Amino acid sequence: SEVSVSWRPSSEFAGNVYRGEGILPASPRHVWECIKPVAGGPRTKWDQNVKDFEVVEAISDTVSVCRTTTPSAFMRIISPREFVDVVLIKQYEDGTMLSAASNVEHPLCPPQPNFVRGFNYPCGCFCIPLPGEPDRTQLLSFFQTDLGGYLPQTVVDSFFPASIAGFYSNLTKAVKALE
C-alpha cells in the first residue's frame, strides 16, 4: 500500500505533529484487530516500535490507562522508551474505529529503570471503512511524540517519517496474514 506522511510544527510541544494516511488492502475489522490497543493483542508481534503493551487501569469499557514500551531504534541511537497514556476507543455510526491517546501520570506506573519516559501528546488512529469497498480500509494516523531524553531534533525528524512508513508497511503484512 502507499502511505503519505506529512508533518508540521506541533502546537502542543517543541516537536512536530506527524500525519500518516494510507489505504490498506483489508477489511476495517481486520485492520482494527491488528491496531487496537489491548494487552496481548497482535501489535507487539508486527509493530517494530512496540515491544510491550499493558493496561495499567481499565477505567471503563472504552477508556484505559496503558503503558507502552519500545525497543531501541535508529541503529540504537534512540534508547528504549516507555509511554503512559490514557487511551480512548470509540466506534462511530459509519463503522469508523478510533483509538486516541494522550500522556498521563499514574501512581501505578512510575518511570522504570532502563527506559526513557516519552510523552505522547494528543494522537490517534482512525480506521475508516471505504463505501462500496469492504476489503479496503483508509487508515489515518496522527502522532506527536516527545521521545524524551537528549536526542537532537534532527535525529527525531529523521526517525519519524520512516518509522510511520514502516508502521503502514508492517501493518499491511499483518492484515494479509490474518486473512
Residue pairs with C-beta under 8 A, 6 or more apart in sequence:
1 22
1 23
1 24
1 25
1 168
1 169
1 172
2 22
2 23
3 20
3 21
3 22
3 164
3 165
3 168
3 169
4 19
4 20
4 21
4 22
5 18
5 19
5 20
5 161
5 164
5 165
6 18
6 19
7 16
7 17
7 18
7 19
7 160
7 161
8 16
8 17
9 15
9 16
9 17
10 16
10 17
10 121
10 144
11 17
12 121
12 122
12 144
13 119
13 121
13 144
13 146
14 146
14 153
15 144
15 145
15 146
15 153
15 156
16 144
16 157
16 160
17 121
17 142
17 143
17 144
18 142
18 143
18 144
18 160
18 161
18 164
19 140
19 141
19 142
20 139
20 140
20 141
20 142
20 143
20 164
20 165
20 167
20 168
21 138
21 139
21 140
21 141
22 138
22 139
22 168
23 130
23 136
23 137
23 138
23 139
24 31
24 136
24 137
24 138
24 139
24 168
24 171
24 172
24 175
25 135
25 136
25 172
25 175
25 176
26 135
26 136
26 137
26 172
26 175
26 176
26 178
26 179
27 134
27 135
27 137
28 95
28 96
28 97
28 127
28 128
28 129
28 137
30 137
30 175
30 178
30 179
31 127
31 137
31 139
31 171
31 175
32 97
32 127
33 42
33 175
33 178
34 41
34 42
34 43
34 46
34 171
34 174
34 175
34 178
35 43
35 99
35 125
35 127
35 139
35 171
36 43
36 89
36 97
36 99
37 43
37 53
37 64
37 66
37 87
37 89
37 99
37 101
38 53
38 55
39 53
39 54
39 55
41 53
42 174
43 50
43 53
44 50
44 51
44 52
44 53
45 174
46 170
46 171
46 173
46 174
47 167
47 170
47 171
48 71
48 166
48 170
49 70
49 71
49 73
49 163
49 166
49 167
50 68
50 69
50 70
51 69
51 70
51 71
51 80
52 67
52 68
52 69
53 66
53 67
53 68
53 69
54 66
54 67
55 64
55 65
55 66
56 64
56 65
56 66
56 67
56 84
56 106
56 108
56 109
57 64
57 65
57 106
57 108
58 64
59 65
59 86
62 88
62 89
62 90
63 86
63 87
63 88
63 89
64 86
64 87
65 84
65 85
65 86
65 87
65 104
65 106
65 108
65 109
66 84
66 85
66 86
66 87
66 101
67 82
67 83
67 84
67 109
68 82
68 83
68 85
69 80
69 81
69 82
69 83
69 115
70 80
70 81
70 82
70 83
70 118
71 80
72 78
72 79
72 80
73 159
73 163
74 155
74 158
74 159
77 151
77 155
78 147
78 151
78 155
78 159
79 115
79 116
79 149
80 114
80 115
80 116
81 115
81 116
81 117
81 118
81 147
81 148
81 149
82 111
82 112
82 115
82 116
82 117
82 118
83 103
83 117
83 118
83 119
83 120
83 145
84 103
84 104
84 105
84 106
84 109
84 117
85 101
85 102
85 103
85 104
85 120
86 101
86 102
86 104
87 99
87 100
87 101
88 98
88 99
88 100
88 101
89 97
89 98
89 99
90 97
90 98
90 100
91 97
91 98
92 98
94 128
94 129
95 129
96 126
96 127
96 128
96 129
97 126
97 127
98 124
98 125
98 126
98 127
99 124
99 125
100 122
100 123
100 124
101 120
101 122
101 123
101 124
102 120
102 121
102 122
102 123
103 119
103 120
103 121
111 117
116 147
116 148
116 149
117 148
118 145
118 146
118 147
118 148
118 149
119 145
119 146
119 148
120 143
120 144
120 145
121 144
121 145
121 146
122 142
122 144
123 141
123 142
123 143
123 144
123 145
124 141
124 142
125 139
125 140
125 141
125 142
126 138
126 139
126 140
126 141
127 137
127 138
127 139
128 137
128 138
128 139
128 140
129 137
129 138
130 136
130 137
130 138
139 168
139 171
141 164
141 167
143 160
143 164
145 160
147 156
